[in-house]
């Protein structure tokens, strides 16, 4: 799972203009780097990174996105 976590963080850090991403975008980027990663493994890695304080959920009410904690505008800023 560490390789999946690393791929997620690298993808989110590479965002030059965007700070929040849909899960489908993250999933596609991870599968490009770790081809044998399954969707459930990627979701679990995202949840683990949220629990570790690396990622945050960002919800607009109808859509949930993921972002790096402290990057961009969030509810706690």
QUIFENHU-V868628 format. One record per residue. N is the residue number from 1. RES is the residue in one letter. PHI is phi in radians with two decimals (none if undefined). D_LAST is the distance of its C-alpha to the last C-alpha in whole Angstrom. Layout:
# QUIFENHU-V868628
n: <N,N>
res: <RES,RES>
phi: <PHI,PHI>
d_last: <D_LAST,D_LAST>
This chain:
# QUIFENHU-V868628
n: <1,2,3,4,5,6,7,8,9,10,11,12,13,14,15,16,17,18,19,20,21,22,23,24,25,26,27,28,29,30,31,32,33,34,35,36,37,38,39,40,41,42,43,44,45,46,47,48,49,50,51,52,53,54,55,56,57,58,59,60,61,62,63,64,65,66,67,68,69,70,71,72,73,74,75,76,77>
res: <X,X,X,X,X,X,X,X,X,X,X,X,X,X,X,X,X,X,X,X,X,X,X,X,X,X,X,X,X,X,X,X,X,X,X,X,X,X,X,X,X,X,X,X,X,X,X,X,X,X,X,X,X,X,X,X,X,X,X,X,X,X,X,X,X,X,X,X,X,X,X,X,X,X,X,X,X>
phi: <none,-1.09,-1.18,-1.22,-1.03,-1.08,-1.13,-1.12,-1.11,-1.07,-1.12,-1.18,-1.26,-1.36,-1.15,-1.36,-1.97,-1.68,-2.03,-2.16,-2.36,-1.27,-1.03,-1.04,-1.15,-1.12,-1.03,-1.10,-1.12,-1.16,-1.16,-1.19,-1.57,-2.20,-1.01,-1.56,-1.25,-1.73,-0.97,-1.11,-1.10,-1.19,-1.09,-1.13,-1.15,-1.08,-1.09,-1.12,-1.17,-1.18,-1.11,-1.41,1.51,-1.49,-1.92,-2.33,-1.48,-2.31,-2.04,-1.73,1.85,-1.93,-2.35,-1.95,-2.23,-2.06,-2.68,-1.32,-1.10,1.49,-1.97,1.49,-1.55,-2.28,-1.11,-1.60,-1.89>
d_last: <30,29,30,28,25,26,26,23,21,23,23,19,19,22,20,20,18,17,14,15,18,21,23,26,25,24,27,29,28,28,32,33,32,33,36,37,34,34,31,31,30,27,26,26,25,22,22,23,20,17,19,19,16,16,15,13,14,12,14,15,18,21,19,18,17,16,14,13,11,9,10,9,6,5,6,4,0>
